[in-house]
Amino acid sequence: MELKLTETELQFLAEKYSGSEISFVITGPEKFTVFHPKAEVSCKILGFTKRSIVVGYNMGFWKNLLVKWFVKFEKEGILWDKKQRQLKIDPFSFLPQKEKTATADFSIQRISLEPGFLLIQLGVIPEQN
């Protein structure tokens, strides 16, 4: 199964669920920039596992140091490794409970971020006997 989200759809989701004035622009293959009222952050999709997406970010030495000291961020489904400057995101955890159960056997098989869209290919995890 493929999920293809346009940049406009991704922007809508960011505005709806971020809780702050966040916008972003896809800047190249696997790269995007997040704009927050207090910072501009360059990001890159570094990889994925069966159930999560790993995003690296770069804010510069001083901004990153300030973030490490003063910013607290806790959200279910997002693990923030400040030392490695990475976010590990489990997109399935954002779903309502009914959909979480329905997608329990789904896995991420491929992810691609290109100018204009995000493509995620999902597959079913085979049963292990």
Secondary structure, 3 states (H helix, E strand, C coil): CEEEEEHHHHHHHHHHHHCCCCEEEEEECCEEEEEECCEEEEEEEEEECCCCEEEEEECCHHHHHHHHHHCCCCECCEEEECCCCEEEECHHHHCCHHHHHHCCCEEEEEEEEECCEEEEEEEECCCCC
